[in-house]
Amino acid sequence: MPATEITEQETLAARASARNLRVTPQKARRVVNMIRGKDTQTAIATLQFAPQGAAEPVLKVVHSAIANLRVKADEAGEPFDERNLVISTAFVDEGPTMKRFRPRAQGRAGRINKRTSHITVLVTSKPEKAAKGGTR
């Protein structure tokens, strides 16, 4: 049962989310898909130079998740190394849609949907590599 011992040594994980952001979920997902599964240093560098407008709020959420993990590590008394972190989960959910109306031709009104997003990022530390020759 050495495999269960490795899984019991779960790595620290912390999440951060930003809710009701005024960026459409479709545009935010383009940015989040670029960083999912990458280490945090690479993700931060990618977001800093990404031309999309949604990159700035996603970058704030990533920084917040790293700070949350730092607090968790301090509380648990475990060592914290920012270079050893991975964005394990990142997703964008649709928030409430604000409905607005614009006047159109011949007395009609056209509806404008102002969409919002909920961005969630989960940061974990990289799992330590198991010793060679272990069981599957």
Secondary structure as UniProt FT lines:
FT   HELIX           2..8
FT   STRAND          13..21
FT   HELIX           25..35
FT   TURN            36..37
FT   HELIX           40..48
FT   TURN            53..54
FT   HELIX           55..76
FT   HELIX           82..84
FT   STRAND          85..94
FT   STRAND          98..103
FT   HELIX           105..107
FT   STRAND          109..114
FT   STRAND          117..125
FT   TURN            132..133
//
